[in-house]
Amino acid sequence: MKRKKATKSSSKGSEKKKTKRGPPASSALKSISLQRDYAMIRLLGKGKFGAVYLASRKSGVVMGQFVAIKLVPLTPKAQKNLLHRELAAWKRLSQKPRCQRYVVCLYDYGVGTYKGEKYIVLVMEYLGRQSQDLEHFAFSQWQYQPSPEELHEVFRQLVKGLRYIHSQNVYHRDIKESNVMVQYTKNKFQLKYIDLGLSCVRGTDPCQIPVGTPDYFDFNLARRVLGLKQHDPLTPDELKAADIYALGTTMYAITYLQHPIVVASAELSIPELSVRELMQKIVSSTDSVIPFEAAPENKDSLSAKQRAMVKKLNHDITSLVVPDITERIRNFDRLKL
């Protein structure tokens, strides 16, 4: 849209400069009483930016409901990252009933105190005792030998979930097995995306680099990033294509128990290396497309229907890692599941 030029007749009083909205201050968030409203049960996991606890509600219509509570220390860095980016993405995606199918739902958020320390509090859906991330699920349930039917179902759900995320103008930017949870009941499983800490929302965030996990980053896009200035944003198509590539890499990883691209160190991160150094390492790691072949084991035991399924999986997943991002997005959008 073209901006209207200000006329000379405009009074000075009406010429107010528009100020950019920064991340909401913690004071703008409501107060959550963890002690009054929740019974903290046990630690579920700890990450770089915070910890997640299992808790149950003490009151209300859903009294006794189990929830997962993420606590992030109330620091300026956490406020900038979580409130401006992660929280914005959660709010976009936590629309029932679709969040219940594709993404772990966010129920509530605010600022609270736990054991004498102040935290940003995210109250999220708890998936149950049998829930695991996709990496551990593949090992415990399949011993890394999934059937063609199981691989197809994983692929179908990952694609549908990512389509939902993108439909809300959100880019995940850190898709991998450990950021997909599996809710497993009665021999059926439901996949849900988690961890929006590196996500960005189109229209509210410039979506600049950094990227997610190096082993899942598109090395062809890394070449393009090397030509950018430090604060140049990526285009919507580049962000979408990067998510799609990471999905293809995730499918490869759960099938082969290895990554098609291994960047020098699995511990590489933006604070340790400059963006340019990181992109250079990704580019120098490989110059080929992922060689994917679904369900490589026990091919002789597969039925004709299963062989056809494997052939289609090979074609579909390989189409998501082609170098040209326009072709990659078109292939993703055309997938029939």
Phi, psi and omega in degrees: 000138179278139178281142176282134179287137178290134179274155182294335183283351180297135179283155181297327182293331182272351181269075180268130179288138177280129179257143179289137178278123177270187179295146180298136179291154181298333180293340179280346179274148179287160179273134176247126179267097180296320183294322183280319191261343185224144171259110181284123188261302180198163178284129177266325182183158182229136180235191184294326187251355181176190182228154180240130182241148169277134180215167175230149180285137180269342185211179177089181182299326182257036180303135181092349179295135176280139178223162173254125182248120177265125179247122179242123180309138185280080178245159178304320180295318180295320179298317182294315184284306188285315184287324184277329189244297187296315182295322178299321179291316179301318182295323178294320190269343184273055178252113180289148003270358189290328178296331180289342181262325191242332187223144174298129186282144171263122181267321186201161178203157180169205179238133181215171181245134178222123182053041175082358181247147179271139182222154162281131187246127172242120178262115188236167178298137174256129189269358177107165186294330183272001180286143179215162171285163188299325180297310181289327178297316180300325180282312186289324183267324187246351188050035179060031172228062181292151176283163176304323180295318180292318177298318180297320181292320175300312181299315181300314182289322178297318180294312181297321179295318180291325176298320177296314180302312181292329180295339178264014180061033176247140175243126186289309175071008175208048180283128177193172185302320184286349177255020173233121178264147179244119175264113190245119177214133175050051177063016175239149180227147177236127180266138178222133177286143176227181173057087179259024184297334179250008182289167172215154182248123180298131179097339179241354184217137179293348179053053178278170169294150028276177182254189177272224183285126187307321183294347182250007185267138181295114184292335176290322176290329177299323177299319180293321180297326179300337180269359181271157169283165189305319187253015178289132177281156171278155179283160177305319179295322179293320179293318178295316181296325179294319176297318181296317178299317179296326177296315178299319179295322178297318178297320177298316186295319182285342178275318187253354183059034175200166180257145178292335178231124177244108179284140187340309181224136179292345183266005181300139177208163184302317180299333183274329181232152172289159179304317182297318179295320180294315179298322180296321178293321178295314180299319183282352182284330183197162174222026182231164178276153180305126175273092188258137172214110185290150175044062185288339184275150172055042182296329181295335182273356182280144175283170179299322179295319180293321178298321178294322178295317178298317180299317180293319178300315178305312182296312185294315184288320177298328180292343181271357181237018177294149184298322184284119187289330178294316177294321180299313180296318179298318179298318179297315182292334183270353182302131177253115184241000000 
